């Protein structure tokens, strides 16, 4: 069995633009392993990492972090420019 890792891996070097609906909950992938980026598909199991819940306060486009290094989880804060 592979050893579990607690390090997030960048899904991409840049943010994901996603349309969200007011009142709906979303789970941002914090590990970088999900095949449904920027959202969680359960791939984090045995990594020690967990998705971040986000409830949209309005309908519209949101920029979710793709590099998984943001200080403003789950949103992009430009951290990818330092990778």
C-alpha positions as CSV (number, residue, x, y, z in Angstrom):
1,X,0.0,0.0,0.0
2,X,1.3,3.5,-0.9
3,X,2.3,5.8,1.9
4,X,-0.2,8.5,2.6
5,X,0.9,12.1,1.9
6,X,-0.3,15.3,3.5
7,X,1.0,17.6,0.8
8,X,-1.3,19.3,-1.7
9,X,-0.3,19.1,-5.3
10,X,-1.1,21.9,-7.7
11,X,-3.9,21.0,-10.1
12,X,-2.8,23.8,-12.4
13,X,-0.7,27.0,-12.2
14,X,-3.7,29.3,-12.2
15,X,-7.2,29.6,-10.9
16,X,-10.4,27.9,-12.0
17,X,-13.4,30.1,-13.0
18,X,-16.6,28.4,-11.9
19,X,-20.2,29.6,-12.0
20,X,-21.9,29.2,-8.5
21,X,-25.5,29.5,-7.5
22,X,-26.7,31.5,-4.5
23,X,-27.3,29.3,-1.4
24,X,-25.6,26.2,-2.9
25,X,-22.7,24.5,-1.0
26,X,-19.6,23.5,-2.9
27,X,-16.5,21.6,-1.7
28,X,-13.2,22.9,-3.0
29,X,-10.5,20.3,-3.6
30,X,-7.7,21.1,-1.2
31,X,-5.4,18.2,-2.2
32,X,-5.1,18.8,-5.9
33,X,-5.9,15.1,-6.8
34,X,-9.6,15.5,-7.8
35,X,-10.6,14.8,-11.4
36,X,-13.4,17.3,-11.1
37,X,-11.3,20.4,-10.3
38,X,-11.8,22.7,-8.6
39,X,-14.3,20.6,-6.7
40,X,-13.7,17.5,-4.6
41,X,-14.4,14.0,-5.9
42,X,-13.1,12.2,-2.8
43,X,-9.5,11.6,-4.0
44,X,-8.2,13.1,-0.8
45,X,-8.9,10.0,1.1
46,X,-5.7,8.8,3.0
47,X,-3.9,12.2,2.3
48,X,-4.8,13.7,5.6
49,X,-6.3,16.7,3.7
50,X,-9.9,17.6,3.5
51,X,-12.0,19.7,1.1
52,X,-13.1,23.2,2.0
53,X,-16.8,23.9,2.2
54,X,-18.0,27.1,0.5
55,X,-21.6,28.4,0.4
56,X,-22.3,30.9,-2.4
57,X,-23.8,34.1,-1.1
58,X,-24.8,35.1,-4.6
59,X,-25.0,33.6,-8.1
60,X,-22.1,34.4,-10.3
61,X,-18.5,33.5,-11.3
62,X,-15.9,32.7,-8.7
63,X,-12.2,32.2,-9.1
64,X,-11.2,29.1,-7.1
65,X,-7.5,28.4,-6.4
66,X,-5.9,25.8,-8.7
67,X,-2.4,25.7,-7.3
68,X,-3.7,24.8,-3.8
69,X,-1.2,27.2,-2.2
70,X,-3.7,30.1,-1.5
71,X,-3.8,31.9,1.8
72,X,-7.5,32.7,1.1
73,X,-9.0,29.2,0.8
74,X,-10.8,28.4,-1.5
75,X,-10.2,31.5,-3.6
76,X,-7.3,32.4,-5.7
77,X,-5.0,35.0,-4.1
78,X,-2.3,35.0,-6.8
79,X,0.0,32.5,-5.0
80,X,0.4,30.6,-8.3
81,X,2.6,33.4,-9.6
82,X,5.3,32.4,-7.0
83,X,5.4,28.7,-8.1
